[in-house]
Amino acid sequence: MSVSDFMATSLVTVTPETPIFDAVDLMKQHDIHRLPVLKEGRLVGLITEGIIQEAMPSKATSLSVYEVNYLLNKTTVKDVMIQEVETIAPDALLEDAISLMRTKNIGVLPVLENGELKGIITNNDIFDAFLKITGYNNGGTRVTIEITEDHKGILANLAQVLADADFSIATIVVNRIEARTIIEIQVESQAVDEIKQALTTAGYNVTNAVLTNQ
């Protein structure tokens, strides 16, 4: 699975000259926690809720509310943004993004292609990807089959069998336990008997079939 399959592409961005107050308003309006900083279309930094909080004057300050607001109005994104930003390419593997985020202890990765910002991937996107890959909360039927001949191209064969029967596959998961091969197939349909019949006719032993949205 590649980064481009899961990255967010509807992006809200700011420029280095954007006032901090405006950046905060944008985060609230769009319910997001970080903003890429672009200058002439190129990524030059990243600003997050945490960075903004650090930039806020201490509560122990002797400044009045008016003075604090004045200072914040004069503070722009370029004054506090992260300038050294880790990035990743859209065709990179999702596991590479996960590894980089864990190694660097970061929760967001801008996605760049030839220097152009194509998207952004966050911890939430990684979690959504996990749910999608495992088929969690997908409507349809989960069919478990056991096969005795685990040969090269078996998954393509199974996919073809179901495609010929007009079923659309959401996910296929293979579990190899000793000499047994168990395959779970998530199909975007609720026609349990028809799915079992298609696989049985093709010579596969169907051991279980359940509706995942029940």
TORRO-543894 format. One line per field, with one value per residue (C-alpha): residue number from 0; residue in three letters; y, x, z. Coordinates in steps of 0.001 Angstrom, whole numbers, plus 524288, in hexadecimal, padded with zeros to 5 digits. Layout:
N
vopa: (NUM;...)
koltor: (ALA;...)
y: (Y;...)
x: (X;...)
z: (Z;...)
//
This chain:
214
vopa: (0;1;2;3;4;5;6;7;8;9;10;11;12;13;14;15;16;17;18;19;20;21;22;23;24;25;26;27;28;29;30;31;32;33;34;35;36;37;38;39;40;41;42;43;44;45;46;47;48;49;50;51;52;53;54;55;56;57;58;59;60;61;62;63;64;65;66;67;68;69;70;71;72;73;74;75;76;77;78;79;80;81;82;83;84;85;86;87;88;89;90;91;92;93;94;95;96;97;98;99;100;101;102;103;104;105;106;107;108;109;110;111;112;113;114;115;116;117;118;119;120;121;122;123;124;125;126;127;128;129;130;131;132;133;134;135;136;137;138;139;140;141;142;143;144;145;146;147;148;149;150;151;152;153;154;155;156;157;158;159;160;161;162;163;164;165;166;167;168;169;170;171;172;173;174;175;176;177;178;179;180;181;182;183;184;185;186;187;188;189;190;191;192;193;194;195;196;197;198;199;200;201;202;203;204;205;206;207;208;209;210;211;212;213)
koltor: (MET;SER;VAL;SER;ASP;PHE;MET;ALA;THR;SER;LEU;VAL;THR;VAL;THR;PRO;GLU;THR;PRO;ILE;PHE;ASP;ALA;VAL;ASP;LEU;MET;LYS;GLN;HIS;ASP;ILE;HIS;ARG;LEU;PRO;VAL;LEU;LYS;GLU;GLY;ARG;LEU;VAL;GLY;LEU;ILE;THR;GLU;GLY;ILE;ILE;GLN;GLU;ALA;MET;PRO;SER;LYS;ALA;THR;SER;LEU;SER;VAL;TYR;GLU;VAL;ASN;TYR;LEU;LEU;ASN;LYS;THR;THR;VAL;LYS;ASP;VAL;MET;ILE;GLN;GLU;VAL;GLU;THR;ILE;ALA;PRO;ASP;ALA;LEU;LEU;GLU;ASP;ALA;ILE;SER;LEU;MET;ARG;THR;LYS;ASN;ILE;GLY;VAL;LEU;PRO;VAL;LEU;GLU;ASN;GLY;GLU;LEU;LYS;GLY;ILE;ILE;THR;ASN;ASN;ASP;ILE;PHE;ASP;ALA;PHE;LEU;LYS;ILE;THR;GLY;TYR;ASN;ASN;GLY;GLY;THR;ARG;VAL;THR;ILE;GLU;ILE;THR;GLU;ASP;HIS;LYS;GLY;ILE;LEU;ALA;ASN;LEU;ALA;GLN;VAL;LEU;ALA;ASP;ALA;ASP;PHE;SER;ILE;ALA;THR;ILE;VAL;VAL;ASN;ARG;ILE;GLU;ALA;ARG;THR;ILE;ILE;GLU;ILE;GLN;VAL;GLU;SER;GLN;ALA;VAL;ASP;GLU;ILE;LYS;GLN;ALA;LEU;THR;THR;ALA;GLY;TYR;ASN;VAL;THR;ASN;ALA;VAL;LEU;THR;ASN;GLN)
y: (80000;80D38;81A3D;81FED;81649;81C48;82A28;835C1;83DFA;848A2;85162;85DF4;86580;87257;87B1C;87F3B;88CB8;88792;88D01;882D1;88681;88389;87662;872FE;876DC;86E3C;8628F;86489;8667B;85A24;8520D;84F3A;84FB7;853C2;85C0E;85AF5;867E6;86B2F;875FB;877A5;86A1A;8636D;85D5A;8655D;860DB;85B62;8615F;8598A;85BF2;85839;86228;86CCA;8697F;86AB4;87810;87D16;885FE;87F91;88141;88697;89230;89FD5;8A41D;8A819;8A0DA;8AC02;8AB8C;89CC4;89DCA;8A87C;89FFC;89449;89C82;8A05B;8922A;88B26;87CF6;87E92;882D0;875B8;86B79;85EE8;860DC;85389;84B10;83C7E;83930;82D2F;82A25;82618;81936;81569;809B2;80C02;80409;80D8A;818DC;811A8;80E85;81C9C;8222F;818DD;81AE0;829B0;829BF;83236;831AB;837A6;8365C;83FA2;83830;83E5E;83B19;842A9;84CD3;84EC8;84C2E;8415B;83DDE;83B3A;82EDD;82E81;8249A;824BC;82150;815F8;81119;81263;80ACD;7FFEB;7FF3F;7FEE9;7F468;7EBB6;7EDF1;7F338;7F8FF;7F5E4;7F164;7E49D;7D699;7D0D2;7C348;7BA38;7AF1E;7A4C0;7A04A;79454;79919;7A5FE;7A932;7B577;7BDB0;7B7E8;7C547;7C986;7BD03;7BF88;7CD94;7C90A;7BF0D;7C964;7D37A;7C9AC;7C832;7D720;7D922;7E492;7E165;7EB30;7E3DA;7D6A2;7D210;7C5B2;7BE2B;7B2EB;7AA21;79E72;796AC;79DB8;7A9D8;7B197;7BCDC;7C72E;7CEBC;7DB19;7DC57;7E851;7E074;7D99B;7CE0C;7C3CC;7B7B8;7BC8A;7BF86;7B229;7ABB5;7B2E7;7AEDF;7A0E6;79F3B;7A3CA;798F0;7A07C;79B8C;7A66E;7A4DA;7B0F9;7BC8B;7C7B0;7D516;7DF10;7E990;7E0FC)
x: (80000;80582;804D0;7FCB9;7F1C0;7EF5B;7F4B7;7EB9A;7EB75;7E1CC;7EBB3;7EAA7;7F76E;7FD27;80862;813DF;80DA0;800A0;7FDDC;7FD79;7EF6B;7EB3D;7F220;7EAF4;7DDEA;7E09E;7E39C;7D6F5;7CECA;7D3C3;7D5A4;7E3FA;7F017;7FAD1;7FCB4;806D8;80DB5;80F62;81734;8154A;80F56;81AD9;81AC5;82320;81E2A;81380;80BC8;80480;7FBBA;806ED;81020;805D8;80396;8122D;8120C;8075D;80BEC;80CA6;800F7;80A84;80D90;80AC2;805BB;7F794;7EE1C;7EEFD;7FDC9;7FDB5;7F427;7FC59;8087F;80162;7FBD8;809BC;80E48;80DCA;80F06;81D3E;820E2;81D3A;81BC4;823B0;82D2D;833C8;8285B;828DF;821EA;81EAB;81B7B;80DBD;812A8;81995;81420;80AFC;81408;81F0D;8169D;8137A;821D2;82601;81B72;81F02;82DA9;82C77;82157;818B6;80A2D;809CB;81101;80F44;80F3C;817E0;819C2;82445;823C5;8150E;80C0D;802BB;7FCBC;7FF08;7FE7D;7FC11;7FAB8;7EC00;7EE0F;7F6CB;7EC2F;7E1BF;7EAA3;7EBBC;7DCE1;7DB63;7E5A3;7DFAC;7D200;7CCD9;7BF29;7BD75;7B013;7AFC6;7B3BF;7C017;7C29E;7CCE1;7D1EB;7DC57;7E46A;7ED08;7F523;7FBD6;8025C;80790;7FC73;7F21D;7ED20;7EBD6;7E440;7DAFB;7D90A;7D5F0;7CC09;7C4A8;7C5E8;7C01D;7B4C1;7B31B;7B7FE;7C0CA;7CBCC;7CF36;7DA63;7E128;7E8FB;7F14F;7F502;7FE7C;7FE8E;807B3;8029F;7F594;7F25B;7E688;7E1D6;7D81E;7D166;7C996;7BF8B;7B70F;7AA98;7A16F;79E5E;7A481;79F0F;7A2A0;7B08C;7B20F;7AC91;7B5E6;7C1AF;7BCF3;7BA6C;7C85F;7CD42;7CFBC;7CB8A;7C3B4;7C4A9;7BD4D;7B588;7B04F;7AA57;7B3DB;7A990;7A0F8)
z: (80000;7FC5A;80367;7F841;7FB58;808AF;808F1;80A7A;7FE24;8020F;808AB;8105B;80FE1;814A0;81061;818F5;81A48;81F80;82D36;837FA;83B4A;82D4A;82DB7;83A4A;8342D;8285D;83108;83887;82C40;825D3;8323A;82F63;837DB;82E66;82242;81772;814CB;80666;7FFEF;7F164;7F134;7F7CF;8054C;80E9F;81BCD;82461;82F77;839BA;8455C;84E49;84828;8496E;857BD;85A42;853B8;85C9F;867B6;874FF;87DFD;887ED;87F2C;88439;876E1;875B4;86CCB;86316;862EA;86133;855D9;84FC3;8505B;84ABE;83FB8;83C60;83CAD;82F9E;82BBC;8277D;8354E;83B53;83091;82FA5;82479;8240E;81FB7;81CDD;81026;80828;7F9F8;7F5B4;7F008;7FCAF;803D8;80F2A;817DA;8148A;81935;825CF;82824;825B9;82E96;8398B;8380E;837FA;841F5;8395F;8367E;828F2;81C03;81086;803A6;7F92B;7EAE1;7E39D;7EE58;7ECFC;7F885;7F45E;8015E;80FA4;817AA;82653;83131;82EDD;82089;824A3;82DDA;82340;81A18;8242B;82557;81692;8149F;81F1A;819B5;82697;82609;8179D;8136F;80BFB;80E29;813D5;80E64;81436;80BBC;80DC9;80243;800FB;7F572;7F875;7EB94;7E54E;7E024;7E91F;7ED31;7DF08;7DC49;7E78D;7E35B;7D582;7DA5A;7E1F8;7D71D;7CD6A;7D6EA;7D71D;7E504;7E8CF;7F251;7FD03;803A2;803B1;80F82;80F54;81B9F;81A2D;8262F;82504;81960;818F1;8112D;815A2;80D42;8117D;806A0;808F6;7FE02;7FBC4;7FBA6;80511;7FC41;8051B;7FE56;7F0C9;7F504;7FB52;7EF1C;7E611;7EE1E;7F011;7E17E;7DF18;7E807;7F4A4;801FD;80885;81740;81B8A;81682;81ECE;81CC9;82242;8247D;82CFA)
//
